[in-house]
Each structure stands twice: as structure tokens, then as C-alpha cells.
Amino acid sequence: MDIKEIIKPENLVYQKSEVLNDDVMHYCPGCSHGVVHKILAELIEEMGLQEKTVGVAPVGCAVFAYNYIDIDWQEAAHGRAPAVATGIVRVNPDNFVFTYQGDGDLASIGAGEIMHACNRGENILVIFINNGIYGMTGGQMAPTTLEGMVTATTPFGRNVDLNGYPMKITNLIAQLPGTSYVTRQAVHTAATVRKCKRSLKKAIQNVLDKKGTSFVEVVSTCNSGWKMSPVEANNWMEENMIPYYPLGDLKDSVKGEHSDN
């Protein structure tokens, strides 16, 4: 069998999505962002949405999504992505609009923005990358940092008497009647990647069907901020992050319905 036989279309096993740019990946080895970018680009291509998609990227590592996915993008100030997305989708209601945000951005300075956008039921998708830390700016404590977790600003571990409790903001989002589909996923194994892609596809379809806000949390690692190897970070996430932020759907309904969670 020669090379021409091997590369026949019917023998194709895998190829890079055409929605992904050819830029060299800059994220730290083991970072979850690249995996989420890949499956998001695949879905935009598979669902034929490239020409009608607008992404909103805020401050933090998440902002660099515009380097890799070939769609229209709008940057937003720190925490303000849901407000910017609201403006875009109200002016262009037939577009597919999503925000791509980290936990420091969404759950801290942007907590007010995300709660009110979801409560209004804005017809957008929110992708929430939760690695329990401020990854880009030095590894400081975030609202999602676990109790006892060491960060640049909690060198002896997060103390709930001083710093409060880790925030399960996705659980709060699921209570809001404006949300239709709220789920928590991960991308550290082949199985979780497949599940996350199915969840993102469902969330995108809900937005296209104008069912209200869809919210997909991805429990992630920050091996550089956690001072671990990629393998160690995945293991630590499984042993510590996922028990506190368990994976699975929190709400699957339509706009106007409340969650029992």
C-alpha cells in the first residue's frame, strides 16, 4: 500500500478542525484550555456555525482564545464578558454568542455580571474554566480555591475564617430561572473529553433554540500555578477538585423553570 492509498478520505481517522488557526499553542503543558478550544472549534465546524459565531473573551488566560479559533471575537474588560455578550446577542439575535471565562474573572470581579445575565436568561452560552486559582497573574487565591489550598496569597492554605468558603458558583447559577442547561464537566481523560463535547453541543443547541442561558463549567488544572507536573495536577484535581465540584448536569430545562438542586 502506497501513501496515496493511506491518505484516502475513507481512511481518515482524525484531522485538525478547519476552525482552528495554525498558531503555535502558548498555554502551559497540561493546561485544559487547549483541549476546550479544540472541542469547541470542532463543534462550531460540525454544526456549521463559523460565520454566525461571536466569542467574547475577557481578561486572564482565557483571553487568548481569539488566537486559536477562527471566528469573530470581542474582548471585554475584566469580568464584563456577559454584559458585552448581552449587547451583541440583543443586536444580532440570530448569531451564536458565547463567553469564555476563567474562575477569577467570572466568579470574582464578574460575579455580578454573570448572575444578572443568567437571571435575565440572555440567549448565550457561558464556558467557565474553573482551575481554582488566578492562573495568569501569579497564582493568587480565587473564589473557587479549595479550603486549605496553597496559593500565592494563601501560603499556609485557604482559611475559611479569614477568606470564606470556596464558591460553587455553578450551583448558584442553576437556581436562576433564566438558565436552561447548567452542567459541570472536565477534559483530563479521553472519556471526560467526549462527555464535555456532548455537553457543549447540547448547550450550543439550546442557545440556537433560544431556550435561555446555557452554562458549562469545566473543572480544570493549572499545573504551573499549582506548582505541579501535568500528571500530578490531573491526579490532584481528581482527588481534590472533583469531589468538591462533582461532574454532571445540574439543570436541564427551559427558560423560566427553577432547578431543584
HELIX and SHEET records of a PDB file:
HELIX    1   1 ILE A    3  ILE A    6  1                                   4    
HELIX    2   2 PRO A    9  ASN A   11  5                                   3    
HELIX    3   3 HIS A   33  GLU A   46  1                                  14    
HELIX    4   4 GLN A   50  LYS A   52  5                                   3    
HELIX    5   5 CYS A   61  ASN A   67  5                                   7    
HELIX    6   6 ALA A   81  VAL A   91  1                                  11    
HELIX    7   7 ASP A  103  GLY A  104  1                                   2    
HELIX    8   8 ASP A  105  ILE A  109  3                                   5    
HELIX    9   9 ALA A  111  ARG A  120  1                                  10    
HELIX   10  10 VAL A  160  ASN A  163  1                                   4    
HELIX   11  11 ILE A  169  ALA A  174  1                                   6    
HELIX   12  12 ALA A  190  LEU A  208  1                                  19    
HELIX   13  13 ASN A  223  TRP A  226  1                                   4    
HELIX   14  14 PRO A  230  TRP A  236  1                                   7    
HELIX   15  15 MET A  237  MET A  241  3                                   5    
HELIX   16  16 ILE A  242  TYR A  244  1                                   3    
SHEET    1   A 7 ASP A  72  GLU A  75  0                                        
SHEET    2   A 7 THR A  53  ALA A  57  1                                        
SHEET    3   A 7 PHE A  96  GLY A 102  1                                        
SHEET    4   A 7 LEU A 125  ASN A 130  1                                        
SHEET    5   A 7 THR A 213  VAL A 219  1                                        
SHEET    6   A 7 THR A 179  ALA A 186  1                                        
SHEET    7   A 7 GLY A 248  ASP A 252 -1                                        
END                                                                             
